[in-house]
Amino acid sequence: MPSSPDTTPPPSQPSSPAPSRPGARLPNEPLSQFLQRLPPAEAAQTTPAHLLPPWYWIDNPHRNTADGESSADMAAFLRDGRELLRRFKLARALCTPNDPRRTQLREGLKADIAALARRCGVTIGKWMLFPKVDEVNEVWRKVCEGVDADRLGIGAKVSTSGEEDGEPTRLICVYTKDFTDVEDVKRVLLALVDMGLVRADMPRGIVYKCDAYTYLEIYGKNEYGLRPSIYGSKEMLAGNLS
């Protein structure tokens, strides 16, 4: 299950699904019935294209309703975040290509965005899995069971279409409520390992991205030189955080 940039903007607040969202598990719906009703591998075959939502969702029924970003100050985050990016570009323009201050500026920008995200309540992030289509139903079942049993994070979603390296795949996002809470992020990763969905010896591992970067349009090969994923499974399992 290779990693890949996630260029799909996250949903409107909150990032974890509301019961009424198309493709979401219904209130009080048995998990087995939800999985049978909306199998991601057969999404295009079971639902007309004009009715097919881009994602199927499951929420953690055990989480506090105050979790997530329902009270996020998105306007302030976008305003101040864009200002941070603007100031970074101005400061970097004063540096020569080999100036060591460029690295210091970039690391400072990462820290400033994280602090702003915490202050504004924009802290949701996700581990990203890319199973092949013929594997996605089984992987999604395990993820849903983990979310339903409170072993994973605040919720999860699976794409109903897509490809990776020219091969049909599905993206599964497993959400946590705070990307700055490294202990909780690692707890969810270890649960994925225990469930057999992630291995330490995977060639590329999986990555964790925060919604804050997505809102600021910080994707792969961005002009700020920021790595769009803030954690990697290989580094985290080895005890080395970048």
C-alpha positions, 0 to 999 in steps of 0.5 A: 500500500504505497503512499501518495500526496493527498490533493483532495481538500478535507471536508468542511468542519468537522472533518470526521463525518456527520451521520447525515453526510452522504456515504456515512454510516447511519445512526445506530446502523449495525457495522455489518449492515453498513459494510454490506450496504456500501462496499468501496470496491463495488461503489461504481457498480452499486451506485449511479455515478450522479449519486455516488459520493466521493467518500464513504465514512465512519465515525467513532461512536465513543468519541466526545462530541466536542472532539474534532474541529466543530469549534475551529476558527477557520477564518482566523487560521486561513488569514493568519496562515496565509500571512505566515506563508507570505512573510516566509517568502519575503524572508527567504527572498533575502537569503542566498540559495546556500544560506543556512538561514533558509533551513531555519526559516522553513523549520520556523514556518513549520512550528508557527503553522503548528502553533497557529493550528492549535490556537485556532483548533485546526488540529485534525490529521490522518494516516493514509492507506492505499489498498488495491481495489481487490483488497480495499473491502477487507482493509476497510472492514478492519479499519471500520472495526477498529474505529467502532471499537475505539482502537483507532482515531475519531473516524475514517473515510474511504474513497469510492474511486482513484488510482495510484501509479496507474493502478486502481486503488482506494485511499483510506484516511484514518483520522486523529483529533490532534496532529501535534499529539504525537503520542496519540498519533503513534498509538493509532499507528501501532493499532494499525500495525497490530491489525496487520494493515501496516508493517515496519518493513513496508518499502515506503510505509504510510504517511500522516498528513494534517488538514491544516496543510491542506487548507493552506494548499501545501501539497507535494513540491510546494514553493515553501519547501515543506514536506506535505506529510508531517510523519511517516510510519517507517520513521515513527516505528523506528523512533526517528521523527522528522 
